[in-house]
Structure formats: C-alpha cells, structure tokens
C-alpha cells in the first residue's frame, strides 16, 4: 500500500549524501535571496498609489498568518524536501507529486522567461546595448540561466556564497536607493501625493493581488534543504520571522519611493525600478551615468543570485520527490555522493528554463510585454501549488498533534484553521486572476483593455497560460506513474518525533 509517511529505499539512500552546512544566518540569507523579488517592484508600482495600500493590507492579512503557519510547520517537520514531504504526510504521494511539480517548475519558468528578460533589458539600457532578438540577446539569457544552474550544482557549502552575497547586496542596493531618493526629494521635491492617491480600488485589487502574493510567498522554501541544516527545528521559525519582516520593508519602502519620484505613466513593469533609480541618480551630477552602470551590474548580479537561490531550493525538493517515487522512476532522485547536490534535476531545470526562454521569445511583443506575460505564467503555477500546500500545513497540526513543536502558534486548532482559510482565499483569488485576467473585471463591470494591458492578444495569452499548465499537469501525472517501482520499495516509516501531550501544547 502507498503509505503517505513511508520513505522509499532510494530516498533513504540519497539522504545519506546530504551535507549539513546551513546555519541560521545561512538560512536567512538563502530565503532573502530567493523570496524578495526586486524585479517585480516596477510591475506592481504601475498600479499607482494603491499598490502601497494593497501591499500594506496583504502584509497584515496574508503575510502574518502565512508566516505563523509555516514557522510552526517548518520547525516541526524538518525532513529534506519541505513542501513535498508535508503534502505527502497530509494527503499522500499523488497529491504531493503535483504540488511539488508546480512549485518546482515555477522556478525555471521564472528564471528563463522573466528574470533573464529583466537582466538583459537592464544591461542593455545602462551598461551596453543588446539588440532585442539578436544572437547576443539569446546568448546573454542562456549564460544567465546556466550560471544559476551551476551555482546549484556545486556543493551547498561552496554554492551558498552566491545567494548569500546576493541577499546582502539586495538589501544594500535597496537601502542605498532609499537614501538617494530622500536626497533627491529634498533637492527637487516629491510627486504630490494625497490620501486620495492611495485609495484602494477593486480594479487595483484584481490587478495587483497576484503580483503581491507571488512576492510574499516562499518563506518556508528553505525547508527543501532542511536535511542540510544544522538545527532546522530552532533556526527555521526564526528565519521565517526575520525574512518576513525584511521582505515587508523591502517591498513597502521601495514601492513608496518609486511612486514619489516617477510619474505613474512612465512606470513600466520591466524598467520601473531603474526608471526611478535613473531619476534620483541625477543628484550625482556628471557621475550619474557611471553610478547607473555600476548599479545595473549589481542589479543583474542580484537577479542571478535570486535565480540561483531558487534553483538550490526547489531542485532539492523535486529531487526528493523523485527519490520518493513521485517523479519519473527515481532517475532524477539521485544526489551526487561527493557534492551532495541533485545534479540531474539541476540540469533539467536549466533545460526547462532555456526552452521556456526560447518559447517566450517567439511571442510577439517587446521585452516589457513578454516579461509581464511570462511573469504571470510563473505566478499562476506557483499560486496553484499553494492551494494544496496551505491546507496540507493546516492539516499536519491536527493529524500529528503530538509532534514536537519548538515553535507553536499560541492559538487553538480552530483559530489555526481560520488562519489557513484566510491565506487559502487570498491564494484562490490570486490564482484565478493570474490564469484568467480580465474575467473578474468583466464580471464587476470594470473596463479592461486586454491587449493594452498585456501587449498580446487574449487568445495568445490564454493559449500560452493554459498550454503551460496543461503540460505541467501532464508531466506530473506521467512522472508519478513512472515512479511506481520506486514507491513499491518502501523503507522505514517517517513518523514525526513526539513528546508527552503536555509538552506538545507549549508555544514558543
């Protein structure tokens, strides 16, 4: 029988290759590098002042309950594989296989089809011109993709330096931008923003929600490498809390800064942040261009490190799913004995990212339009996975009430469930809007010009979106079917550690 909490022999064998090299600070930097998506700041700011309002609302009504749920879950269930393991324990392998695949495939789609586009556009605008659609354009994006893959292939002990340095530079870059914005404002004045400018609207809500949810998700992603953490039970809850606070500040403050210095009609998704940077850097006078070029290089490095962090995290989750018989017969479930990394999945990620980049390049439209479309595709796959992952995390509390919880949210199971329902409803709305943009606007009588918004026809968008989702679902079902022999070779049962009931009720 396919026991939800039983590991396969292959999974147990591959776990022996894991190398414990992540301390608390490493986990924090890895999550910050992965989750704080600086490339979407311009995209969300394009909705105007209400972007700031909705970001604040989601920070309170979504990020807080979501962070609490996964701080508890991540500190309690600390097996390598994170989301896959939790979903398997809650709902069984078949469901976990689909959830993990949608989580994993988001990253190569995002890296190849969105981040590489932002990087080349930034480089072309501020460092050296790259003709769109040229051989140089393709080569730039291919090199970008495979640097992220290479960082995931080498051992985590050495590979973690790239996302760690990227996380530090990300915070430094945003802080520097905010300081320069203040100087610029004092010299030239800020945009006249009144309270009416920040008034939230239904149209803004429908437009910005998927982007903000995508930006706020993933703080539990470090658990994909939990088997390589030195003390995940204590370090994960702290890292989730700290990274969540850093993320909230990293979105709210730069969004406000962009709105203060850049006219709304000049904010574009792919260049919104650097449009603001170019404006405020005029305070450097003749050195402005040189400062822009340096900042653009740093920004491209941040994007590479961000992609690398996700490759490191998500590839490990998918490799454990494969080793557990949920993805193509175990071929992709091998961890290199010397490096302790899932080289086969790393390579697969690179191939998927490259293929998706090439496919995205075939869509008609400029880089800005393509970025928006592909980013939304990545958002849809990622949000859809959480329609399973959030219920799984909630169910684990009631299904394993005696599991040792170093951190336990000090609420009853009923309140914990309510927190999960709130998060689930947010994700449900965001998923629908991401997959079928414009439909809810039509339902509520809101004017919506699809081609003007997306730069492509609705037919092309839906064909690309639904085609991608259909291919991912088919891949998951086929991969699961091919893993039957691996699943039949079950190993020991992975029951969570328990303690006396009285101790299990203590919160931290």
Secondary structure as the mmCIF struct_conf table of DSSP 4:
data_model
#
loop_
_struct_conf.conf_type_id
_struct_conf.id
_struct_conf.beg_label_comp_id
_struct_conf.beg_label_asym_id
_struct_conf.beg_label_seq_id
_struct_conf.end_label_comp_id
_struct_conf.end_label_asym_id
_struct_conf.end_label_seq_id
TURN_TY1_P TURN_TY1_P1 UNK A 4 UNK A 5
STRN STRN1 UNK A 6 UNK A 8
HELX_RH_AL_P HELX_RH_AL_P1 UNK A 9 UNK A 15
TURN_TY1_P TURN_TY1_P2 UNK A 16 UNK A 17
STRN STRN2 UNK A 22 UNK A 22
HELX_RH_AL_P HELX_RH_AL_P2 UNK A 24 UNK A 35
HELX_RH_3T_P HELX_RH_3T_P1 UNK A 38 UNK A 40
HELX_RH_AL_P HELX_RH_AL_P3 UNK A 41 UNK A 45
TURN_TY1_P TURN_TY1_P3 UNK A 46 UNK A 49
HELX_RH_AL_P HELX_RH_AL_P4 UNK A 50 UNK A 58
HELX_RH_PI_P HELX_RH_PI_P1 UNK A 59 UNK A 63
HELX_RH_AL_P HELX_RH_AL_P5 UNK A 64 UNK A 76
TURN_TY1_P TURN_TY1_P4 UNK A 80 UNK A 82
HELX_RH_AL_P HELX_RH_AL_P6 UNK A 83 UNK A 91
HELX_RH_AL_P HELX_RH_AL_P7 UNK A 93 UNK A 110
HELX_RH_PI_P HELX_RH_PI_P2 UNK A 111 UNK A 115
HELX_RH_AL_P HELX_RH_AL_P8 UNK A 116 UNK A 126
TURN_TY1_P TURN_TY1_P5 UNK A 127 UNK A 127
BEND BEND1 UNK A 128 UNK A 128
TURN_TY1_P TURN_TY1_P6 UNK A 132 UNK A 133
BEND BEND2 UNK A 134 UNK A 134
HELX_RH_AL_P HELX_RH_AL_P9 UNK A 135 UNK A 153
BEND BEND3 UNK A 154 UNK A 154
HELX_RH_AL_P HELX_RH_AL_P10 UNK A 156 UNK A 188
HELX_RH_3T_P HELX_RH_3T_P2 UNK A 195 UNK A 198
HELX_RH_AL_P HELX_RH_AL_P11 UNK A 202 UNK A 216
TURN_TY1_P TURN_TY1_P7 UNK A 219 UNK A 220
HELX_RH_3T_P HELX_RH_3T_P3 UNK A 221 UNK A 228
STRN STRN3 UNK A 229 UNK A 229
BEND BEND4 UNK A 230 UNK A 231
HELX_RH_AL_P HELX_RH_AL_P12 UNK A 232 UNK A 261
BEND BEND5 UNK A 262 UNK A 262
HELX_RH_3T_P HELX_RH_3T_P4 UNK A 264 UNK A 266
TURN_TY1_P TURN_TY1_P8 UNK A 269 UNK A 271
HELX_RH_AL_P HELX_RH_AL_P13 UNK A 272 UNK A 280
HELX_RH_3T_P HELX_RH_3T_P5 UNK A 281 UNK A 287
HELX_RH_AL_P HELX_RH_AL_P14 UNK A 288 UNK A 323
TURN_TY1_P TURN_TY1_P9 UNK A 324 UNK A 325
BEND BEND6 UNK A 326 UNK A 327
HELX_RH_3T_P HELX_RH_3T_P6 UNK A 328 UNK A 333
HELX_LH_PP_P HELX_LH_PP_P1 UNK A 334 UNK A 336
TURN_TY1_P TURN_TY1_P10 UNK A 337 UNK A 339
BEND BEND7 UNK A 341 UNK A 341
HELX_RH_AL_P HELX_RH_AL_P15 UNK A 343 UNK A 361
TURN_TY1_P TURN_TY1_P11 UNK A 362 UNK A 362
BEND BEND8 UNK A 363 UNK A 365
HELX_RH_AL_P HELX_RH_AL_P16 UNK A 367 UNK A 399
TURN_TY1_P TURN_TY1_P12 UNK A 400 UNK A 402
STRN STRN4 UNK A 403 UNK A 403
BEND BEND9 UNK A 406 UNK A 407
BEND BEND10 UNK A 410 UNK A 411
HELX_RH_AL_P HELX_RH_AL_P17 UNK A 413 UNK A 435
BEND BEND11 UNK A 436 UNK A 436
TURN_TY1_P TURN_TY1_P13 UNK A 437 UNK A 438
HELX_RH_AL_P HELX_RH_AL_P18 UNK A 439 UNK A 443
TURN_TY1_P TURN_TY1_P14 UNK A 444 UNK A 445
HELX_RH_AL_P HELX_RH_AL_P19 UNK A 450 UNK A 454
BEND BEND12 UNK A 455 UNK A 456
HELX_RH_AL_P HELX_RH_AL_P20 UNK A 458 UNK A 482
TURN_TY1_P TURN_TY1_P15 UNK A 483 UNK A 483
HELX_RH_AL_P HELX_RH_AL_P21 UNK A 484 UNK A 488
BEND BEND13 UNK A 489 UNK A 489
STRN STRN5 UNK A 490 UNK A 493
HELX_LH_PP_P HELX_LH_PP_P2 UNK A 495 UNK A 497
STRN STRN6 UNK A 498 UNK A 498
HELX_RH_AL_P HELX_RH_AL_P22 UNK A 501 UNK A 504
TURN_TY1_P TURN_TY1_P16 UNK A 505 UNK A 505
#
